[in-house]
Amino acid sequence: MEPLEEIVRLLAIQLRRSTDSQAQAIEELSRASFGPTRIAELLGTTTNTVNVAISNAKKRKRHKER
């Protein structure tokens, strides 16, 4: 594994530990412009889980804007 890749993985692990839920970590990584496939790789989950979390976050945001 390349050093930069190692750093990215460690930071993703730290982000996951510092948030209350996996969904929050997914939202943060998505806001940082990581794609669903990459987020899934970093957090050790599936792309489907990531897509659902991102979709739910968008729904919550739309609901708050009303």
Sequence and secondary structure as in RCSB ss.txt:
>XXXX:A:sequence
MEPLEEIVRLLAIQLRRSTDSQAQAIEELSRASFGPTRIAELLGTTTNTVNVAISNAKKRKRHKER
>XXXX:A:secstr
  HHHHHHHHHHHHHHHHSSSHHHHHHHHHHTT  HHHHHHHHTS HHHHHHHHHHHHHHHHHHH 
